Amino acid sequence: MRAAPTLRPHDAGGILSDAAATIMLLAVCATAGVIFWPLARALARRLEGGGSAAGLEGELDGLRNRVDQLEQGQGRVAELEERLDFAERLLAQSREPDRLQR
């Protein structure tokens, strides 16, 4: 019987040299890092910002209150415009008889 040949580390790798294998490994790791780094940052921001949804909800409620106040203010302005028009008409009527008498 013949003894099985022993494989040396250089023989098992095929035609790639150690330098080429190292360069390829670094390239694969760098590519994975470039691809997964933004995903990891987005996940971290999402996990970190769990309380920001409550802050946004509070800000939204504040903006809704502000809109309600502005709408009420517009109603008051419209009412004041009507009162001003009425006062101008009364003043105009009171001056017309003076003009006629002259």
C-alpha positions in Angstrom: 0.0 0.0 0.0 1.0 3.4 -0.8 0.9 6.2 1.8 -1.4 9.1 1.1 0.5 12.2 0.1 0.5 14.9 2.7 -0.8 18.2 1.6 1.1 21.3 2.5 -0.8 24.6 3.1 0.5 26.0 -0.1 -0.7 23.0 -2.1 -4.3 23.2 -0.8 -4.8 26.8 -1.9 -4.5 26.1 -5.6 -2.9 28.7 -7.7 -3.4 31.8 -5.4 -0.4 32.9 -3.5 -0.6 34.1 0.1 -0.4 37.8 -1.0 -3.2 37.4 -3.5 -5.4 35.6 -1.0 -4.8 38.3 1.6 -5.6 41.1 -0.9 -8.8 39.3 -1.9 -9.8 38.8 1.7 -9.2 42.5 2.4 -11.2 43.5 -0.7 -14.1 41.4 0.4 -14.0 42.8 3.9 -13.8 46.3 2.6 -16.7 45.8 0.2 -18.8 44.3 3.0 -18.0 47.2 5.3 -19.0 49.7 2.6 -22.3 48.0 2.1 -23.2 47.3 5.7 -21.9 50.4 7.4 -24.8 52.7 6.3 -27.2 49.9 7.3 -25.7 49.6 10.7 -25.8 53.4 11.2 -29.4 53.5 10.2 -30.3 50.7 12.6 -28.4 52.4 15.4 -30.2 55.7 14.7 -33.5 54.0 14.7 -32.8 52.2 18.0 -31.4 55.3 19.6 -34.2 57.5 18.4 -37.0 55.5 20.0 -38.0 58.5 22.1 -38.1 60.9 19.2 -41.5 59.7 18.1 -43.0 61.0 21.3 -41.2 64.3 20.7 -42.5 64.5 17.2 -46.0 63.7 18.5 -45.7 66.5 21.1 -44.5 69.0 18.4 -47.4 68.0 16.1 -49.9 68.6 18.9 -48.3 72.1 19.5 -48.6 72.9 15.8 -52.2 71.8 15.8 -53.0 74.1 18.7 -51.2 76.9 16.9 -53.3 76.4 13.7 -56.5 76.4 15.8 -55.4 79.7 17.4 -54.7 81.2 14.0 -58.1 80.1 12.7 -59.8 81.7 15.6 -57.7 84.9 15.0 -58.9 84.9 11.4 -62.5 84.8 12.6 -61.8 87.7 14.9 -60.2 89.7 12.1 -63.2 89.1 9.8 -65.5 90.3 12.6 -63.4 93.4 13.1 -63.5 94.2 9.4 -67.3 94.0 9.5 -67.4 96.4 12.4 -65.1 98.8 10.7 -67.2 98.8 7.6 -70.3 99.4 9.7 -68.6 102.3 11.5 -67.4 103.8 8.2 -70.9 103.6 6.8 -72.3 105.4 9.9 -69.7 108.1 9.6 -70.5 108.6 5.9 -74.2 108.9 6.6 -73.7 111.5 9.4 -71.6 113.7 7.1 -73.9 113.7 4.1 -76.6 115.9 5.7 -73.9 118.5 6.6 -72.8 118.5 2.9 -76.4 119.0 1.8 -77.0 122.0 4.1 -74.1 124.0 2.8 
